[in-house]
Amino acid sequence: MAVFSPRFLLPAAALFFFGAAGFAVHFPHPPGAWLLSLASTAAMAAPPLAALLRFFGPARFFAALVLTSAFAFTVESFGVVTGWPYGRFHYGEALGPQLFGLVPYLLPVSYVPLVVGAAAATRHPRSRLLWVLRAAVLLTLLDGVLDPGAALLGFWVWPEGGPYYGVPASNYLGWLLSGAASSAILVLLWPRGVPGPPALLDGAILAMAFWTGVAVFGGLLLPALLGVVLISGLLLRRAGTTYSGCVTFLKKN
C-alpha cells in the first residue's frame, strides 16, 4: 500500500502528464481537444489553488484570483490586438471558446498556478521588490519551455516566427514585464513572514512535466533541457520548504 502514499502522488501525476504530452504531440487535434485541455489544466491547477485558498483565506484568495485573472485577460487581449508586449500572435482553436474572440476563457486556469508557483519558489524574506523580480525571471524561464511547445501544438501562432523555435525574443521581454506585474499582485497579498505550503509549487511542477514532455516528444532540444533543469530546481525548492513552510504556517494558524 506504500505506493498509494500521498508523497507519491506528485511524482505519479508528473509522470502521467509527461506521458500525456506524447499523446498531445502525436494527436494534437483529437475530437473535443479543448475539453481535454480544460480537464488537464484544471487537474494541474487544483493542488496549488487549494493550497492557496487555505493559506490566504477566502478573502485574500478571491482577491488574488480575480486580480491575477483580470490582469491576464487584459494583457493577453491587448497583446493579441496590438502585438505589445509579446509580439504579434494569436490563439488557435485548440484551447476552446475565446473572450471577445481574442483570448481563451481557460487562460487563468493555466496562468494563475504558474504565477503562484513562481512566487512561492522565489520568496525573498526581506525584499518584496527582489521577490517580484525573481518571480518574473522564473516565469520567463518557465515560458522558455512552455511557449515553443504550445506553438508546436497550435495553441497559439506566431505569424512572423522568431529565433527560438519560432518564438520571437520580444515574447520573453513581454513575459518579464507581465510576470513582474502578476507576481506583484500575489506578493502584495502574501502574509508577511510566512513561506507558504509546499503544494503552492505543484501546478508549476506539473505544467513543466507536461511541457517538458512536449519538448522531448516534439524534438525541441533546448526547451527539453531547460525543462529538466526547472523541474529539478522546483522539486528541490519544494523539498526545502516542506518542513519550514509547514511549521511556520501551522504556527501562524
Secondary structure, 3 states (H helix, E strand, C coil): CHHHCHHHHHHHHHHHHHHHHHHHHHCCCCCCHHHHHHHHHHHHHHHHHHHHHHHHCHHHHHHHHHHHHHHHHHHHHHHHHHCCCCCCCEECCCCCCEECCCEECCHHHHHHHHHHHHHHHCCCCCCHHHHHHHHHHHHHHHHHHHHHHHHHHCCEECCCCCCECCECHHHHHHHHHHHHHHHHHHHHHCCCCCCCCHHHHHHHHHHHHHHHHHHHHHCCHHHHHHHHHHHHHHHHHHHHHHHHHHHHHHHHC
